[in-house]
């Protein structure tokens, strides 16, 4: 990640334009909460979206990806103690396929999540372009949501990243359980 590249601290989008894009997209999604309910999540997502990381995305596409991650977490909160992991080729705000792959993780917040996710992607030998990591209040405590933007991957690479993430997070669960027992 980075490979010696100097990173800026410049946000990719203004807060106003990002929230406006999210609000517009929310209006098209059925049964979704008002923007105010999502504001903390969206602001954390935006805080991780640096210019060089998401340069290929429009503000609408970035907002769509953020809402997808939020929805994925919401869908998986009823599975206590479990973590949901998926890799996919996302579509942008207008339904057009984006030229990236995303890996998404949603589950209870605990130590070593982001580092383990990045390491799993590196082990699969894929380029990590961005890591977005909002932590939100869930039904039973803090929830960690992670979205990793990767280069566009073929089916075999997609499956390999999925497998490596599942293996890495199984190890994270063991390490955290051992730590809490000590």
C-alpha atoms as one frame of an Amber mdcrd trajectory, in Angstrom:
protein
   0.000   0.000   0.000   1.582   3.248  -1.043   4.918   1.699  -2.105   6.889
   4.767  -1.052   4.421   7.118  -2.675   3.929  10.390  -0.857   0.304  10.674
   0.164  -1.564  13.927   0.397  -4.047  14.752   3.083  -6.380  16.355   0.566
  -9.914  15.006   0.640 -11.207  13.757  -2.688 -14.553  15.525  -2.375 -15.984
  18.346  -0.352 -18.184  17.310   2.548 -21.087  19.250   1.060 -20.881  17.621
  -2.388 -20.443  14.124  -0.915 -23.401  14.448   1.466 -25.547  15.978  -1.283
 -24.736  13.064  -3.610 -25.525  10.555  -0.838 -28.832  12.270  -0.074 -29.828
  12.194  -3.734 -28.981   8.490  -3.974 -30.776   7.697  -0.707 -33.981   9.137
  -2.141 -33.858   6.417  -4.824 -33.275   3.545  -2.374 -36.401   2.169  -0.727
 -36.795   2.026   3.031 -33.521   3.762   3.804 -33.024   6.240   6.635 -32.714
   9.967   6.301 -29.282  11.424   5.648 -28.948  12.582   9.268 -28.996   8.965
  10.489 -26.088   8.142   8.166 -24.105  11.353   8.604 -21.500   9.976  11.097
 -20.855   6.958   8.868 -20.619   9.059   5.708 -18.323  11.608   7.331 -15.953
   8.836   8.472 -16.012   7.286   5.004 -15.220  10.647   3.426 -12.387  11.265
   5.912 -10.603   8.217   4.454 -11.215   9.183   0.808  -8.046  10.944  -0.277
  -7.683  12.447  -3.719  -5.085   9.989  -5.038  -6.995   6.974  -3.699 -10.332
   7.574  -5.387  -9.290   9.645  -8.400 -11.195   7.395 -10.809 -14.521   7.924
  -9.017 -17.089  10.664  -9.330 -18.561  12.021  -6.116 -21.786  10.162  -6.968
 -19.930   6.871  -7.459 -18.078   7.322  -4.149 -21.352   8.082  -2.363 -22.936
   5.003  -3.939 -20.053   2.822  -2.725 -20.392   4.301   0.775 -24.115   3.549
   0.851 -23.465   0.009  -0.404 -21.049  -0.565   2.489 -23.516   0.844   5.018
 -26.301  -1.373   3.650 -24.032  -4.431   3.721 -23.329  -3.815   7.402 -27.039
  -3.307   8.147 -27.938  -6.572   6.398 -25.389  -8.493   8.462 -25.925  -7.060
  11.945 -28.478  -9.704  12.876 -25.699 -12.310  12.812 -24.082 -11.604  16.217
 -20.428 -12.419  16.615 -20.032 -13.096  12.924 -18.293 -11.185  10.238 -19.461
 -10.752   6.682 -16.874 -10.603   3.890 -17.517 -10.074   0.217 -15.546  -9.198
  -2.878 -17.345  -7.755  -5.869 -17.210  -5.636  -8.976 -19.358  -2.658  -8.070
 -21.570  -0.500 -10.214 -21.519   3.253  -9.913 -24.364   5.597  -9.103 -25.837
   5.277 -12.595 -25.561   1.485 -12.684 -22.498   1.499 -14.943 -19.780  -0.969
 -13.827 -16.797   0.728 -12.200 -13.268  -0.229 -13.217 -12.352  -1.405  -9.727
 -13.002  -4.348  -7.458 -13.984  -3.834  -3.837 -13.515  -6.063  -0.839 -15.904
  -5.337   2.014 -15.903  -6.496   5.606 -18.558  -5.808   8.226 -18.537  -7.087
  11.774 -17.798  -6.430  15.401 -15.007  -3.924  15.917 -11.797  -5.462  17.239
  -8.034  -5.194  16.957  -6.033  -5.972  13.796  -8.875  -5.689  11.277  -7.499
  -3.162   8.801  -3.911  -4.408   8.882  -5.101  -7.974   8.385  -7.335  -6.995
   5.458  -4.496  -5.139   3.742  -2.086  -8.029   4.380  -4.565 -10.496   2.868
  -4.844  -8.387  -0.276  -1.069  -8.054  -0.490  -0.706 -11.821  -0.053  -3.053
 -12.217  -3.024  -0.710  -9.865  -4.924  -3.353  -7.269  -5.737  -2.906  -3.514
  -5.684  -4.659  -1.808  -2.773  -5.857   1.580  -4.025  -7.894   2.811  -1.063
  -8.944   1.685   2.402 -12.065   3.211   3.928 -12.899   2.251   7.497 -15.930
   3.790   9.203 -16.678   2.494  12.691 -20.350   2.728  13.577 -22.685   1.985
  16.448 -24.431  -1.324  15.925 -27.210  -3.178  17.656 -24.764  -4.723  20.144
 -21.784  -2.351  20.227 -19.278  -0.914  17.798 -19.225  -2.235  14.246 -16.251
  -2.056  11.951 -16.935  -1.584   8.265 -14.052  -1.792   5.818 -14.083  -1.184
   2.088 -10.897  -1.790   0.140 -10.638  -0.565  -3.434  -8.556  -2.849  -5.632
  -7.602  -2.948  -9.283 -10.172  -4.692 -11.489  -9.776  -8.440 -10.925 -10.752
 -11.499 -12.942 -12.876 -14.280 -11.403  -9.888 -16.320 -10.216  -8.253 -13.355
  -8.493 -11.588 -12.307  -6.988 -12.003 -15.781  -5.485  -8.411 -15.769  -4.217
  -8.857 -12.422  -2.454 -12.107 -13.657  -0.897 -10.382 -16.812   0.383  -7.391
 -14.919   1.767  -9.657 -12.429   3.549 -11.691 -15.241   5.111  -8.493 -16.954
   6.300  -7.056 -13.704   7.672 -10.199 -12.854   9.596 -10.425 -16.353  11.054
  -6.935 -15.686  12.450  -8.014 -12.247  13.721 -10.878 -13.860  15.627  -8.507
 -16.364  17.267  -5.968 -13.683  18.219  -8.632 -11.428  19.714 -10.231 -14.307
  21.635  -6.832 -15.298  23.033  -6.074 -11.714  23.992  -9.343 -11.329  25.870
  -8.740 -14.579  27.765  -5.331 -13.322  28.980
